[in-house]
Amino acid sequence: MLGYHSSLEIDEIPYSWLVVYCQLSGLPSTRLLLERSQLAHCQLASQLPGYIPFISKTIGVPESKLINEHTTLPLFRCFLREKTYLSVFNNLAVGNGSNLHSRMSLIANRVSAGTVLRACPECIKDDLENVGRAWWHLQHQLPGCSVCLKHCEPLIEVEVRRRELIQPTQLATQHPLNLSEIDIQLSGLIDDAWHRNQPVIQYNDILNRYRQRLVEAGLAPHMGAIRQVRLRQTLRAYWSESTSSVVQQLLLDNCYPENLFRAQRAQFHPLKHLLLIGMLWNSWQEFVEYNINEPGLHESCDANFLNEDSSDADILRLLRDGRSLREASQHFKRSIIYVKKIAVQHNVQVDRRPKRIFGVDRELIIGMLKSGVNTRQIANKVDCSVGAIEQVLSQYPDIVECRQQIRFKAKCLEHQNCILSALSEHPDFHRGEIQRECRASYTWLFKHNQQWLYENVPPAIPRQFRYQGGKNNQKNEH
């Protein structure tokens, strides 16, 4: 450990402090210093760095203060489950930064993080004049930020490799050409959400606020029916002038923002919420102070979603009443494996149907299969699974072919009856009129039984009479 180190400035990220620490070490290589400090395994420029305990021990600042005031984690707290947030917080505090991105669903949300650093040229000048060194500011690194709120200047971006150590002064100070009011609004919204650093409301309440606001904006006729296509188009149009590549990448997702309402159990990146909040409320304070006034809102909206604890209790109730795993799975829209796990955990005996067929039952099944009976009907009759019936069927290729012929003949008879019915109702129809009247049946028979079709439909009008009155002209010639 060095005898001298720089202090951690306000709004400075841990990576920025580590860059200065390595430069002051005097060692011939950065890699040697990282190995001595046991940091060689860390991704240095990560938003959630694994070297928080090292910095805390070096400068004497508590881990909690470093995480809450110098990392982007507080931004996620408003939209993460409290249990997940506390787990991530505790792992950061002990230096375990692995798997945090997947635990917070950042990988599933496809929002790139940790490879880009941003800086404001004006902030660099101010830092050099006032402190003597420039550092990477936390506000500039918040996901989705593209504007320095202090100077209202666009930020410069730079790609950073895994072990690369660079300072803001190494960047070119040329400004991007464009800066929109939308980017300023979004950057301010993200910064306000980061400063909040506490769970605002439950996720169901967040969705209820979205729904009521969408009704007020004319994007939903009522709380339970959101015009998703129109909402997606409106959201894209609102943020279309944003220069942030992350924002534009999110807006290209055709499942967004519909998945915010559909997948209640999932965890979404804060930026996905903030884009919708920014369009509907303009500021974070308006969103927090927004009141849900419609009576009975929670009952009507929550009915569309499953509550995990209550659904597990209802699953157990159905299983104890003698219902099968498949019935409980279909009723609660859960997988059979999940329902079976709940049953095993609570020692509930499940009456599972046999998976193997023996003796008389096998002969009965083969007979019904030859007759073309549906496999599900056979399974219900002999009280076994559909998979067991299909396993028996797979052992007799000739029966499979026979069942295909039975289904083909049934389909053929259905379409033939449709054509014959049309002919009896309209005996004076031409062939083309029969085709228009029974389009699906005519096309199917034309592909699969053309001989029967041409034997039963009216003969074709000779080509020379087709556009001259058809049958009438033909009769006049005779």
N, C-alpha and C positions, 0 to 999 in steps of 0.2 A: 504494500500500500504506500502511496506517495505521502511525503511529509507535508506537501502543499497541494491544495486543490481549490478550484474556483467554487464560489457559492452558486446555488441554484436560483436563478432569477425568477421573478414573477412571470407566469405564463410561459416558462421554458419547459420543453419536453425532455424526458430523461436521455434520449438519444443525443440531444444537443450538448448536455452536460458531459456525456461520455466522450464526445469528440474532443472537447477541450481537455478532459482528463488524460486522454491518450497522447495528445500533443505535448502536454507538460511532463510526461513520464520520462523522457530522455532516453528511452530504450530504442534499440536500432530498428525494431519492427513492431507494428501494432499487434500482430498475431502473438508475439511473445508476451506482450502485456496482457492480452486477453486470456492466454493460457495460464499465466501466473494468477490472474484474478478469477479463474475458473468460469470465464464467460465465452470461451471459444465455441461453445455449442449454441449460443443465443443468436437469434436473428436481430441484429442491432437496431434496424430502422422500423421495427414492428410497432404498431399502435398499442399493443399490449405486451410490453417488453418483459423478459424473464429475469432482468437484473435489478429489480426494485430493491430487494434486500441488500445488495452490494452498495447501491447509492445511499440507502438509508443508514447503513453502518458507517460509511465513509464520511458523510456530512452531518450525521446526527439528527436527521429528520425522520419522524415516524413513517412507517410504510403507508398507513392510512392517509396521511397528509399528501404524500407523493401521488398516490392513486387518485385521490379526489381532486387535487388541484393541478396535476401535471400530466394526466393521461386522458384519453377520450372516453374512458369507461363510464363516467357519469352520464354521458349522452344516452347510453343504452338503458340506463336504469328505468327510465320512464316507460319503456316498452318491453322490458324483459320480465319474466316471472321472478318474484323476489327470491325464490329458492335458487334459481339459476344464477341470478346476479350475485348473491352471497357466495355461491360456490366459486364463481370466477374471481371475485374480489379476494377470497381467502387464498386461492391458488397464486394470484399475482403477488400477494403479500409474502408468500414463502418462496417465490422465485420459480414457480412451476408454470411456465407459459405455454406448454404444449397442449394441443387439442382445444384451446380456448375458442378459436375461431369456429370450429365445428360445433362446440357446445352452445355457442351463441347463435348458431345457424347462419353465420356470415358466409360460409362456403355455399350452403344451399341457396342463399339469396343472391349469389353471383355478383356481389359488390366487391370490387377489388380494393384491397387495403394493405398498407404497409410497404408499398413499393414506390410511392410518390411522396415527395416532400414539397411544400410550397412556402414561398417567402414574399414579403412586400419590400420593394426597393426603398421606400420611404422609411419603413421600420428599421431597415439595415443602417441607413444613415443616422437615424435618431439614436440607435443603440451604440454605434461607434462614437458619437459625440458625447453621449451621457454616461456610458459605462466603460467604453474602451474596447468592447467586443460585441459582435452581433450573435444572436442565437435564433434557433427555430422556435417560433411562437406557437403555442397550443391552438389558439383560435384559427390560425391558418391551416392547421392539420385536421380539423374536424371534417368528417366525411361530408362531401357536397359543398364545402365552402370554396368559393373562388374569388372572394373579395376581402380585402383588409377593411374591417369596420372602422378602424381608427382613422385611416386616411382616405377611405372610399376609393381605393386603387385596386385594380386587378392583380391577382397573385401570379408569380412566376412558378412554374412547376419543373421538377427535375426527377428523373428516374434514379433510384438508389439501389445498388446491388446489395446482396445479403450482408457482406462484411465491409462495405464501403463506408468510410468516414469522411464527410464533407461538411463545410461550413457555409452559411448563407452568402458570405462574401465571395465565394467561388462562383456564384451564379452570374450570368449576364444580366445587366440591369435594364434591358430593353423591355418596355411594357407591351403587353398584347394590345391589339388595335381596338377591340370592342369591349364595352362594358355596359350591361343593361340593368335597368331598375329591378328586373326579376332576380338577377344574381345578388343584388344588395339585399332584397327582401329575404331570399332563401338563406343567405349567410347569417343575417340577423336572427332569423327564426331558429337556425341550428345552434347559434351561440346562446340564445335564451334558454333553449331546452337543455343545453349542457350546464348552465348555471343553476338550473332548477335542482338537479342532483337528488331527486327523491321520487318515489312512485307517486304519480299524480292521482290516477284513478284506476280501477280495475279494467281489464281488457274488454269485458262485456259493456261497461259504461262508455268506454271509448267508442265502441261500435255503435252504441245507441246514440251518441252525440253525432257521429257521422250520418246515421240514417235520418235523424230529425233535421239536420242541416241540409241534407240532400233533398228532403221533401220541401223545405223552405226555398231551396234554389231551383225547384222544378225538375230535378233530376230523378225523382221517384214519386209515383202517385200516392204511395203510402209507405209506412215503415218497413213492410215486409217485401216490397217489390222495387228494386233499384234498376233503373235503366242502365245496365252495365256498359253497353256499347256507346251510348251517348256520354256517359260519365268518362269513359276512357278517351273519347275524342275531345271532350272539354278539357280534361287534364292535360292532354298532349298539347292542345292549342295554347293553354295558359302558360306552360313552361317551355314553349317552343323556342323562345329567344335566349334561353339559358346557354351560356358558353361552357358549362360543366359537362365533361364527357361522361361522368358517372350518372348524372341526371338523364342525359339523352339515352344512355344505355338502358336505364330502368324503363323509360317510356316506350322503348321498342318491344317490351315484353307484353304479349297479347293477353297474358293471364293477370296482369296488373292493371287496375287495382281490385279486380274481382276477387282475387285470392285473399285479400284482407278480410272479406266478409264470409267467404266459404270455409277457409281452413282455420277455424278458431283455435285449434290445438297448436298450430305452428307458431314459430317466432319469426318476426319479420324485422328486417333492418330498419333502424329509426328513420332513415331517409325516405323509405316508402310511406311511412306515416306522415312525415313532415311535408312531403309534396302535396298530399291531400289536405292536410291542415292549412298549409299556406294558401291553397286555392280557395278553401271554404271560409277561413277566418282571417287571413292576412298576417296575423301575429300570434305568438304563443300565448300571450296574456289573454287575448280574446277567447282562445280555445279553452284555457283553464277556467275562465270565469263564465263560460257558457252554461246555461241551465237548461235542463230537460223539463219542459213544462207539460208535455202531453200525458194525461192520466192513463195508467195501465200500460205504459210503454214497456216496462221491463218484462211484464208477463207476456205481451204479444211478441216481443223480439226474442226473448230467451227460449221461447217454445221451439224455435227453429234450430237450436243447437243442443248438443248433449252435454250435460254436466257429468264430469268423470265419476264422482263419488256416487251420485244418484243412479247413473246408468249401471254401474257395477252392482249396486243393490238390487236393481230391477232385473238384471241378468240372473242373479242368484235366485230371485223369487220365481222367475219363469222355470229355471232348471229344477227347483224343488217341487214345482207343480207338475213335473213330469214331461216338460217340453224338451225337444231334442236340441242338440248343439246347433244344428242347421237352422232351426226355427228361431232360436235366440239370436243367432248371428244375423239373420235377415231382418228381424224385428228392430234390432238396435244398430244395424249397419256397422257391425264389427266383424272381424275375421273369425273363422271357426277356431283358429289356434288361440286367439285372445280369449274367447269364451271358455275354451277348454282349460286355459291357464287359471282363469278365475274360479272355475269349478274345482280344480285340483287344490288351489290355495285354501279353499274353504271346506274341503272334504265333502263335496257334494257328489253323490253317486249319479252318474249319467247313464241312461239306458241307451247304449250305442248299438246300432244295428249290425248284424254279422257281416263280415267282409268276405266270407267264403261260403260257397253253396255246395250242398251235398244231397245225394239220394233223390227222393221224390221231388223235392223243390227244384232240383236241376232239370229234371225231365219236364216239369210244368213250365219252367222258364223257357226252355228250348222250344216247346210247342207254341207258346205265345209269341216268341220272337219270329217263328216261321209264319205266324198269322199277321205279322206287321204291327203288333201292339206296341205303343210307345214305351220306351225303357222306364220312364218315371212311373207310368201306370203299373208296369210289372213290379217295380221296386216297392210300391205301396201295397200291392196285393200280397207279395210274399214277405213283406216286412224286412227288407234289406236295403243296402245303399245302391244308388244308381251306378256307382263305380263297379260294384260287384256284378251287376247285370251286364255292364259293358265288357267286363273281363271275360264273362262266359261267351258273349257274342264274338269277341275277338278270336276265339278258338275255333270258330266255324265260318271260314271265308265264304262258303256257299250260301249260308244263311244271310250274311251281309249283302251279297249280290242279290239274293231273293228279295230282301227288304227294300233294296234300291229299286228293283223292278215294281214292287208293290206301290211304293211312293210315286214312281213315275206314272204308273197307270192311273192312280188316284188323281194326280195332278192333270193328266191328260183328259180324264173324264170330266173334271171340273171345268176346264176350258172348252171342251166340246159342248157341254150343256149350256154354257154361256152363249156360244155361237148359235146353237139350235134354238135357244129361247129368243134370241134377237131375230132369227129368220121367221119364227112363228108369229112374232108380234109385228114384223114389218116385211111381209112377203114380197112387196114391190121394191125393196131396196136393191141397189146395185152392189157389186162387190166392194167398191170403195166406201160406200156408206156403211156397210157391215164392218169394215175395217175401222172406220172412225167411231162407230158405236161401241165396239168391243176391242179397243186398241190393244190392251194387255194380252187378252186371250188370243187374238188374231196373230200377234207377234210371236207368242210362245209356240202356237201350233205351226206357224210358218217355219220356225227353227227346228222343231222336234217331230212334227207329224204333218208334213206338207201334203202328203197324198190324201189323207182324210179331209184336210182343209179344202183342197181344190175340188174334191168330189162332192162337197156339201154346200159350198157357197155358190152364189150365182156365177155363171161364166163371165169371163172378162169381155168388156165391150170391144169390138174390133177397133184397131187403132185409128182407122180412117173416120170412125164415127164418134170418137171420144169427145171432141170439142164441137160437135154439131147437133147436139140434142140427144145423143146416145140411142136409146131403144126406139124412140119415136122415128128417127130417120131410118133405122134398120127395118122397122115394120113397114114404113112407106115404100121401101124398095121391094119388099116382098109382095 
